[in-house]
Amino acid sequence: MRTARVLAGDAILGGLATVEHNQELSQDELLENLVHRHSRLVYRIAYAVLRSHHDAEDATQETFFRALRYRRKLAAVEDHKSWLARIAWRAAVERSRKTSRKREISLDDPRKPLPEIASVESSADSAIEGSEVNALLERFIAALPEKLRAPLILSAVEEMSPREVAAALGISQAAVRSRLFRARQILREKLTERAGNRS
C-alpha cells in the first residue's frame, strides 16, 4: 500500500515524495527533521561560499535533493549535521565552479582601494568603526585561498567544531587546526599592515 506524503520542507525540496508507508516512513521522518533542524546551517554555508542569496538558495535545494537521494543511508550516518554540512559545502563549491565566478579578491588591486578605518579617538567615528572593520575583515576573508577560507568560515562563522569541520571538508582535524592557524595569522598580518599604513 502506497500513500502520498508531503514532506515538511517542500519549499526546499521542491516537490512531492511518494513513499511506502511502512519501512521508509522513519527515514522520511528523519529527513524531515534534518530539513527543519539544519536548513539554516545549510543555507549559511552555501551563502558563505557563493556570496549570493539566489545561488545559496539553489545550493540549499541541491543539498536536500542529494540528502533525499541517499535517505536510505541516513540511519548509518553518525553525525547528521556534519554530513549535511559536507554535502552543502560540496554543492556550493560545485555551483561556484559552474558559474565560473572567481571569488578570490586581490588585496593589492589599486582600482579597488580599501576603505579607511575611522579613528577611535573621535566619538562620531567610533560609532561606525565596527561596521567598517567588519567590512574590511569580510574582504580579507574573501581574499584568503579556498583551502584556508573554508575551515575558517565553518569554524568561526558557522561555529562548527574542528571534528565537524574535518568531516564536512573531508580532511583531518590536524589539517583543520593548521589551516585555521594560518588563516588567522594572515588576517592578523593584514589588519596590522592596514593599521600601520594609516599612521
C-alpha positions as CSV (number, residue, x, y, z in Angstrom):
1,M,0.0,0.0,0.0
2,R,1.4,3.4,-1.0
3,T,0.5,6.7,0.4
4,A,1.5,10.1,-0.9
5,R,3.0,12.3,1.7
6,V,4.3,15.9,1.5
7,L,7.5,16.4,3.4
8,A,7.6,19.5,5.6
9,G,10.4,21.3,3.8
10,D,8.6,21.0,0.5
11,A,9.6,24.6,-0.4
12,I,13.2,23.5,0.0
13,L,12.9,20.0,-1.5
14,G,10.7,21.4,-4.3
15,G,8.3,18.5,-4.8
16,L,6.3,15.7,-3.6
17,A,7.9,12.5,-2.4
18,T,5.9,9.3,-2.7
19,V,7.0,6.8,-0.1
20,E,6.0,3.4,1.1
21,H,4.2,4.0,4.4
22,N,5.8,1.1,6.3
23,Q,9.6,0.9,6.2
24,E,10.5,4.2,4.6
25,L,8.4,6.3,7.0
26,S,11.1,6.5,9.7
27,Q,13.7,7.5,7.1
28,D,11.5,10.2,5.7
29,E,10.7,11.5,9.2
30,L,14.4,11.7,9.9
31,L,14.9,13.6,6.6
32,E,12.1,15.9,7.5
33,N,13.7,16.5,10.9
34,L,17.0,17.3,9.2
35,V,15.4,19.9,7.0
36,H,13.8,21.6,10.0
37,R,16.9,21.5,12.2
38,H,19.6,22.2,9.6
39,S,18.2,24.2,6.7
40,R,19.5,27.5,8.1
41,L,23.0,26.0,8.6
42,V,23.0,24.6,5.0
43,Y,21.9,28.0,3.6
44,R,24.6,29.9,5.6
45,I,27.3,27.5,4.4
46,A,26.1,27.9,0.8
47,Y,26.0,31.7,1.2
48,A,29.4,31.8,2.7
49,V,30.8,30.1,-0.4
50,L,28.7,31.8,-3.1
51,R,28.0,35.3,-1.6
52,S,24.7,35.4,-3.5
53,H,21.3,34.8,-2.0
54,H,19.9,33.3,-5.2
55,D,22.8,30.9,-5.7
56,A,22.8,30.0,-2.0
57,E,19.1,29.1,-2.2
58,D,19.8,26.9,-5.2
59,A,22.7,25.2,-3.5
60,T,20.5,24.6,-0.4
61,Q,17.9,22.9,-2.6
62,E,20.6,20.8,-4.2
63,T,21.9,19.8,-0.8
64,F,18.5,18.5,0.3
65,F,17.9,16.8,-3.1
66,R,21.1,14.9,-2.5
67,A,20.1,14.1,1.0
68,L,16.7,12.8,-0.3
69,R,18.5,10.7,-2.9
70,Y,20.5,9.0,-0.1
71,R,17.8,8.8,2.5
72,R,18.2,5.0,2.8
73,K,21.7,5.6,4.2
74,L,20.6,8.1,6.8
75,A,20.4,5.6,9.6
76,A,24.1,4.7,9.1
77,V,25.2,8.3,9.4
78,E,26.7,9.1,12.8
79,D,26.7,12.9,12.6
80,H,23.9,14.3,10.5
81,K,25.0,17.9,10.9
82,S,28.5,17.3,9.6
83,W,27.1,15.0,6.8
84,L,24.7,17.8,5.6
85,A,27.5,20.4,6.1
86,R,29.7,18.4,3.8
87,I,27.0,18.0,1.2
88,A,26.2,21.7,1.4
89,W,29.9,22.7,1.0
90,R,30.4,20.5,-2.0
91,A,27.1,21.6,-3.6
92,A,28.1,25.3,-3.1
93,V,31.7,24.8,-4.4
94,E,30.4,22.9,-7.5
95,R,27.9,25.6,-8.2
96,S,30.6,28.2,-7.8
97,R,32.8,26.4,-10.3
98,K,29.9,26.1,-12.7
99,T,29.1,29.8,-12.7
100,S,32.8,30.5,-13.3
101,R,32.9,33.4,-10.9
102,K,36.2,33.9,-9.3
103,R,35.7,34.6,-5.6
104,E,39.2,35.5,-4.6
105,I,39.9,39.2,-4.5
106,S,43.3,40.7,-4.8
107,L,44.2,42.9,-1.9
108,D,46.7,44.7,-4.0
109,D,44.3,45.8,-6.7
110,P,44.8,49.6,-7.0
111,R,41.4,50.0,-8.8
112,K,39.6,48.9,-5.7
113,P,41.1,50.7,-2.7
114,L,40.2,49.6,0.7
115,P,38.2,52.0,2.8
116,E,40.0,53.8,5.6
117,I,39.2,52.7,9.2
118,A,37.9,55.6,11.2
119,S,39.9,56.9,14.1
120,V,38.9,55.6,17.5
121,E,39.6,58.9,19.1
122,S,36.6,60.6,17.6
123,S,33.3,59.7,19.2
124,A,31.3,60.2,15.9
125,D,33.8,58.0,14.1
126,S,33.7,55.3,16.7
127,A,30.0,54.8,16.1
128,I,30.7,53.5,12.6
129,E,34.1,51.9,13.2
130,G,32.6,48.4,13.9
131,S,30.9,48.2,10.6
132,E,34.0,49.3,8.7
133,V,36.2,46.8,10.5
134,N,33.6,44.1,9.7
135,A,33.6,45.0,6.0
136,L,37.3,45.0,6.0
137,L,37.5,41.6,7.7
138,E,35.0,40.2,5.2
139,R,37.1,41.4,2.3
140,F,40.2,39.9,3.8
141,I,38.5,36.6,4.4
142,A,37.2,36.6,0.9
143,A,40.8,37.1,-0.4
144,L,42.1,34.0,1.5
145,P,42.9,30.9,-0.5
146,E,40.0,28.5,-0.6
147,K,41.7,25.9,1.5
148,L,42.2,28.4,4.3
149,R,38.8,30.2,3.9
150,A,36.7,27.1,4.1
151,P,37.8,25.9,7.6
152,L,37.7,29.5,8.9
153,I,34.1,30.1,7.7
154,L,32.9,26.8,9.0
155,S,34.7,27.2,12.3
156,A,34.3,30.9,13.1
157,V,31.1,31.8,11.3
158,E,29.1,28.5,11.5
159,E,30.6,27.6,14.9
160,M,31.4,24.1,14.0
161,S,34.0,22.1,16.0
162,P,37.2,21.0,14.4
163,R,35.8,17.5,14.2
164,E,32.7,18.7,12.4
165,V,34.8,20.9,10.0
166,A,37.1,17.9,9.3
167,A,34.1,15.7,8.5
168,A,32.5,18.4,6.3
169,L,35.6,19.1,4.3
170,G,37.0,15.6,4.2
171,I,40.3,16.5,5.9
172,S,41.9,15.6,9.2
173,Q,41.4,17.5,12.4
174,A,45.1,18.4,12.4
175,A,44.7,19.9,8.9
176,V,41.7,21.9,10.1
177,R,43.7,23.3,13.1
178,S,46.7,24.1,10.9
179,R,44.6,25.8,8.3
180,L,42.7,27.8,10.9
181,F,46.0,28.9,12.5
182,R,47.4,30.0,9.1
183,A,44.2,31.8,8.1
184,R,44.1,33.7,11.4
185,Q,47.7,34.6,11.1
186,I,47.2,36.0,7.6
187,L,44.2,38.1,8.8
188,R,46.2,39.4,11.8
189,E,49.1,40.4,9.5
190,K,46.7,42.1,7.0
191,L,44.9,44.0,9.8
192,T,48.2,45.0,11.4
193,E,49.6,46.1,8.0
194,R,46.4,48.1,7.3
195,A,46.6,49.8,10.7
196,G,50.3,50.6,10.1
197,N,49.5,52.2,6.7
198,R,47.0,54.6,8.4
199,S,49.6,56.0,10.8
